[in-house]
Amino acid sequence: MPPSALLRAGDRALMIVGSHTDGRLFTLESQLGQTLVLVLADGITPQQQAVWADHVTRAADRFQAVGAEAVVLLSMGLAALTAHLNPPTPGVVIALPDADLSPLGGQGEVPDVLVIDRAGRIVARLSDADPEVALKAAEAAALRLRPGPPTVRLATAPVLMVPNLIDPDLCRSLIEAFEAGAHAEGAMASVNEHGEAIARISDSKKKRRDLLLDEDHPLHGEIVQVLGQRLAPELHRAFHLEVAHADRILIARYDHTGGYFHRHRDNAAPHVAFRQFAVSINLNTGDYTGGELEFPEFGPDLYLPPAGAAAVFSASLLHAARPVLSGSRYVLLTFLHDSGAETRRLAALAAQG
């Protein structure tokens, strides 16, 4: 299978259904809420599979200590049955017949090791001929995913945080596109004294630089693909929204000269009332201070996704981008809506003449 066909970090893993070799049911759904390490070993011999299974079994306590479980995943087949079902081999899961696991990998001479987060998203793809080397790398990745102690909250903003939405290379490319492009002072959707839609610039409310990512820009298609394949399913899961359209796509820079956007709602003006969800994807972290998102209607908590991650929230929520105190914060911004909202948008556009 060509590498481009493999699921990558940021993609959601397949909904695997299978069985442990001792007969216990295994599903990816039942694993959600903890980190899962999958060793995909279809391409190696049954003897090598047994070696990997032994390493996984002996590493079970180490993975449990970092809040993870590791298993060797094999496709159902005669070799798997004869090699593992008599007697049962701990740490091995056999996928149900006809399951196509090829997008996960594991067809080569060296197993693929996937680290999957608590929401079912692939975080890392690892490969090493030495089981212990690969499992130690997976353990380190799982440790980075281990959550801190739970916090009892009285209220929190309904914000969906989606990690690993775009990879570091694409983040860098978008920042470079911004700096090389004709960026301009950011404007706000507003109306004039006649009720007509206008774009208004007001330093008292908003200060940032924006670059519109036109449809003919080489990066536009990549972003649309990310929004459709990775983000839209997350909105459906979390908010039951069938995403059908994206509004304009901007690359923005908030910097130490006073980058901010004070409290506002993204769908307050009549001509943008169709907006349903706002998307803010951080393109860099560690290069600036300040710049957090706040949702004052829900409390004092601040939100700052890591690079490549998105904060997604209803366009009707009051929110603000706090001032950047040093450095520059780059962010990709857009709005998503369903087909009903698109009908309303087109009707409003027609009414404006």
C-alpha positions in Angstrom: 0.0 0.0 0.0 1.5 3.4 -0.9 2.3 5.6 2.2 -0.2 8.2 1.1 -3.0 5.7 1.7 -2.0 5.1 5.3 -3.8 6.9 8.1 -1.6 9.6 9.6 -1.2 11.4 12.9 -4.4 13.4 13.3 -6.6 10.9 11.5 -9.2 8.9 13.4 -8.4 5.2 13.7 -10.7 2.6 12.2 -13.5 1.3 14.4 -11.9 -2.1 14.9 -14.0 -5.1 16.1 -12.3 -8.4 17.0 -11.5 -10.8 19.8 -8.7 -11.4 22.2 -7.4 -14.9 21.7 -9.0 -16.0 24.9 -12.4 -15.1 23.5 -12.9 -11.7 25.1 -14.5 -9.1 22.8 -12.3 -6.3 21.6 -13.6 -3.0 20.1 -11.9 0.3 19.6 -15.0 1.9 21.0 -14.5 0.1 24.3 -11.0 1.4 24.5 -11.9 5.1 24.2 -11.1 7.1 27.3 -7.5 5.7 27.5 -4.5 5.6 25.3 -4.2 2.5 23.1 -1.1 1.2 21.5 -1.7 -1.0 18.5 1.1 -3.2 17.1 0.1 -4.1 13.6 1.9 -7.2 12.7 0.2 -8.9 9.7 3.4 -8.7 7.5 5.7 -10.7 9.8 5.8 -14.5 10.5 3.7 -16.2 13.2 7.0 -16.8 15.1 7.8 -13.1 15.0 4.3 -12.2 16.0 4.7 -14.4 19.1 7.9 -12.5 20.0 6.1 -9.1 19.7 3.2 -10.4 21.7 5.6 -11.6 24.4 7.2 -8.1 24.6 3.7 -6.5 24.7 2.6 -8.8 27.5 5.8 -8.1 29.6 5.3 -4.3 29.0 1.7 -4.3 30.2 2.5 -2.9 33.7 4.6 -0.1 32.2 1.8 0.9 29.8 -0.7 0.7 32.6 1.4 3.1 34.7 1.1 5.8 31.9 -2.6 5.2 31.4 -2.3 3.0 28.3 -3.0 -0.5 27.0 -1.0 -2.2 24.3 -2.1 -5.1 22.0 -0.9 -6.9 18.9 -3.6 -6.6 16.2 -3.8 -9.3 13.5 -6.3 -9.8 10.7 -8.4 -13.0 10.9 -6.8 -15.7 8.8 -5.6 -19.3 9.0 -2.1 -18.4 10.0 -3.4 -16.2 12.8 -5.8 -19.0 14.0 -3.3 -21.8 14.0 -0.5 -19.6 15.5 -2.4 -18.0 18.3 -5.8 -19.5 19.2 -4.3 -22.9 20.4 -3.2 -22.1 23.0 -4.4 -18.4 23.5 -1.6 -15.9 23.3 -1.9 -12.9 25.8 -1.7 -9.5 24.2 -3.0 -10.6 20.8 -6.3 -9.4 19.2 -7.7 -11.0 16.1 -9.8 -8.7 13.9 -13.1 -10.0 12.6 -13.2 -11.6 9.1 -13.3 -9.2 6.1 -11.9 -6.3 8.2 -9.7 -4.1 6.0 -6.9 -3.0 8.3 -4.6 -1.9 5.5 -5.1 1.9 6.1 -3.7 1.2 9.6 -0.5 -0.4 8.2 1.3 -3.4 9.4 1.7 -5.1 6.0 5.5 -4.8 5.8 8.4 -6.8 7.3 8.5 -4.5 10.3 5.3 -3.9 12.3 3.7 -0.5 12.5 3.0 0.7 16.1 0.2 3.2 16.4 -0.4 5.3 19.5 -4.1 6.3 19.7 -5.4 8.9 22.1 -8.4 8.7 24.4 -10.7 10.1 21.6 -9.6 7.5 19.0 -7.3 9.7 17.0 -3.8 8.6 15.9 -1.1 10.5 17.6 2.0 8.7 16.4 3.1 6.1 13.9 6.3 4.2 15.0 8.3 1.5 13.3 11.4 -0.4 14.5 12.5 -4.0 14.0 13.4 -4.2 17.7 10.1 -4.7 19.7 11.6 -3.1 22.9 12.8 0.0 21.0 9.4 0.5 19.4 7.5 -0.1 22.6 9.6 2.3 24.6 9.0 5.0 22.0 5.2 4.2 22.3 5.4 4.3 26.1 7.1 7.8 25.8 4.3 9.0 23.5 1.7 7.6 25.9 3.3 9.4 28.8 2.9 12.7 27.0 -0.8 11.9 26.6 -1.3 11.0 30.3 -3.8 13.5 31.7 -3.3 15.4 35.0 -5.6 14.9 37.9 -9.2 15.6 37.2 -10.6 19.1 38.0 -14.0 19.6 39.4 -15.6 22.4 37.4 -18.8 24.3 38.2 -19.0 25.6 34.6 -17.0 25.5 31.4 -17.4 26.9 27.9 -18.7 24.5 25.3 -15.5 24.5 23.3 -14.3 21.5 21.4 -10.5 21.1 21.3 -9.2 19.0 18.5 -5.5 18.1 18.6 -3.2 17.2 15.7 -5.6 18.6 13.1 -2.8 19.8 10.9 0.9 18.7 11.0 3.9 20.9 11.7 5.0 21.1 8.1 1.6 22.5 7.1 1.7 24.9 10.0 5.0 26.2 8.8 3.8 26.5 5.2 0.8 28.5 6.3 3.0 30.9 8.4 5.3 31.3 5.4 2.4 32.0 3.1 1.2 34.7 5.4 4.5 36.5 5.6 4.9 36.2 1.8 1.4 37.3 1.0 -0.4 40.6 0.9 -1.8 40.6 4.4 -3.8 43.6 5.6 -5.3 45.1 8.7 -8.1 42.8 10.0 -11.6 44.1 9.6 -14.9 43.2 11.4 -18.3 42.4 9.9 -20.6 45.3 10.6 -23.3 47.5 9.1 -23.5 51.2 8.3 -26.2 53.7 9.1 -28.3 52.4 6.3 -28.1 48.8 7.5 -25.8 47.8 4.7 -23.1 45.2 5.3 -19.6 46.7 5.6 -16.2 45.6 6.8 -15.1 48.0 9.5 -11.6 48.5 10.9 -11.5 49.6 14.6 -8.3 49.4 16.7 -10.4 49.9 19.8 -12.0 46.5 19.2 -9.6 44.4 17.1 -6.0 44.6 16.0 -4.5 41.9 13.8 -3.2 41.3 10.3 -5.2 39.0 8.0 -4.4 37.1 4.8 -7.3 35.7 2.8 -6.4 32.2 1.6 -7.9 32.3 -1.9 -9.4 29.2 -3.6 -6.5 29.2 -6.1 -3.8 29.3 -3.4 -2.0 25.9 -3.4 -2.6 25.5 0.4 -6.4 26.1 0.1 -7.2 22.6 -1.1 -5.2 21.0 1.8 -7.1 23.0 4.4 -10.5 22.2 2.9 -9.5 18.5 2.9 -8.5 18.8 6.6 -11.8 20.5 7.5 -13.8 17.9 5.6 -12.0 14.7 6.5 -10.8 15.5 10.1 -12.8 18.3 11.6 -16.3 17.8 10.2 -16.7 14.3 11.7 -15.6 15.7 15.1 -18.4 18.4 14.9 -20.9 15.7 14.0 -19.8 13.6 17.0 -19.8 16.5 19.5 -22.6 18.8 18.3 -24.5 16.7 15.7 -23.7 19.2 13.0 -23.6 18.1 9.4 -21.0 20.4 8.0 -21.6 21.3 4.4 -19.8 24.6 3.9 -16.9 26.7 5.1 -16.8 30.5 5.1 -13.7 32.4 4.0 -10.4 31.0 5.3 -8.0 33.4 6.8 -4.4 33.2 8.1 -4.0 35.8 10.8 -1.2 37.2 12.9 -1.6 38.7 16.4 1.7 40.3 17.5 3.3 42.3 20.3 2.3 45.6 18.7 -1.1 45.0 20.3 -2.6 42.0 18.6 -6.1 41.4 20.2 -9.7 41.0 19.4 -11.9 42.2 22.3 -15.2 40.5 23.3 -17.5 39.9 20.4 -19.8 37.3 18.8 -19.0 36.0 15.3 -22.6 36.0 14.0 -23.9 39.2 15.5 -24.2 41.2 12.2 -27.2 40.3 10.0 -25.1 39.3 7.0 -23.0 36.8 9.0 -25.9 35.4 11.1 -25.6 32.1 9.1 -22.3 31.3 10.8 -22.7 28.3 13.1 -19.3 27.3 14.4 -16.0 29.2 14.5 -12.7 27.4 14.0 -9.4 28.7 15.4 -6.4 26.6 14.6 -3.1 27.7 16.3 -0.1 27.5 13.9 2.6 28.1 16.5 3.1 27.8 20.3 6.1 28.8 22.4 6.9 31.8 20.2 4.7 34.3 22.0 3.0 35.1 25.4 -0.6 36.0 25.9 -3.1 35.5 23.0 -5.4 33.1 24.9 -9.0 32.7 24.0 -11.6 33.5 26.7 -15.3 32.9 27.0 -16.4 35.3 29.8 -20.0 34.1 29.9 -18.8 30.8 31.2 -16.0 31.8 33.7 -12.4 32.9 33.8 -10.8 29.9 32.2 -8.4 30.6 29.3 -7.9 28.4 26.2 -4.8 28.0 24.2 -4.6 25.0 21.8 -1.1 23.8 20.9 0.2 24.2 17.4 -1.8 22.2 14.9 -4.8 22.0 17.2 -8.2 23.7 16.9 -10.6 25.3 19.2 -14.1 25.0 17.8 -17.1 26.8 19.3 -20.5 28.2 18.5 -20.3 31.5 16.6 -22.9 32.8 19.0 -20.6 32.6 22.1 -19.2 35.8 23.5 -15.4 35.4 23.3 -12.1 37.3 23.0 -8.5 36.8 21.9 -6.5 38.3 24.7 -3.6 40.7 23.8 -0.3 39.1 22.7 2.3 40.4 25.0 5.4 39.3 23.2 6.2 37.5 19.9 3.7 36.7 17.2 0.7 34.3 17.3 -0.3 32.8 14.0 -3.7 31.3 13.6 -5.9 29.8 10.8 -9.5 31.0 11.1 -12.8 30.0 9.4 -16.5 29.3 10.0 -18.4 26.1 9.3 -22.2 25.7 8.7 -24.7 23.2 7.4 -26.9 23.2 4.3 -29.8 25.0 6.1 -27.5 27.8 7.1 -26.2 28.0 3.5 -29.8 28.5 2.3 -30.2 31.3 4.7 -26.9 32.9 3.6 -27.9 32.8 -0.1 -31.3 34.3 0.7 -29.8 37.1 2.7 -27.3 37.7 -0.2 -30.1 37.9 -2.7 -32.1 40.3 -0.5 -29.1 42.7 -0.5 -29.4 42.9 -4.3 
